[in-house]
Amino acid sequence: MADLTKITSNTDGSPTGCGIPRFNGVDFLERCRDKKIMLVGDSLSKNMWVSLTCLLHASVPNSNYTIDCTGLLSTFTMPEYGLSILWLKNGFLVDVIYEKIGKVLKLDSIGTGSQWLGMDMLIFNTYHWWLHSGRSQTWDYFQVGDKIVKDMDRLEALKIALTTWATWIDHNTDPSKTKVYFQGVAAVHHE
C-alpha cells in the first residue's frame, strides 16, 4: 500500500510523481457543452454528483446555475454551457415497489429507465445495499417474474439485477451517442 505521508505537490497544486493533471473545470465545461450527464445509484453516486457540481461552480463562480430536486431526481444546470448534471437515487438500479405484502425488490424490472434516456453520459453504481439485512434492509421480498421469495442469495439477486440492467442498456442506448460507465463497490464498504 502507498505511503500517503510521502505525497507532495508541485507549485500548481498537482501531486508530484503522478501523471494525473489537476482538474480543470473550465476545460470540462467546454468539452461537455450542451451535454447531459446522469449518475444513477446510491450515496456514492450522490457524493460524485455533489463533488462534480461543486468543482464546476468553483471553476466559474460568476456563472449562473440552477439546482432542482424533485423526488429522487436532482438536477444541476449551467445554462451558459448548456450542461446538465443529474443524479437519480436508485441504489439497486432495478425497481423497489411498495405492494400490499411490503416492499418488493423486482430483479427483472427497471421502471426508472425512461429517465435514463437521452443522456450523453450515464454513470451507474450499485452494490452496498444488496448485502444489508435486518433493520438496515430496505426491502421485504425479492421478485423475478411471478415468483416472490422472502430471501435468496444476495449475490445471486445482484447478478440477476445486473443482467436486467445490462440488457436494458444494450436495448436502449446507442454507444455512438451515450457513454455508459459502471462503478462497482467502494473499497470502504467491502469487508
Secondary structure, DSSP 8 states (H G I E B T S, - for coil): ---GGG--B-TTS-BTT-------HHHHHHHTTT-EEEEEESHHHHHHHHHHHHHHHHHSTTS--EEEEETTEEEEEETTTTEEEEEEE-TTSSEEEEETTEEEEETT--GGGGGGTT-SEEEEE--GGGG--GGG---SEEEETTEEES---HHHHHHHHHHHHHHHHHHH--TTT-EEEEE---GGG--
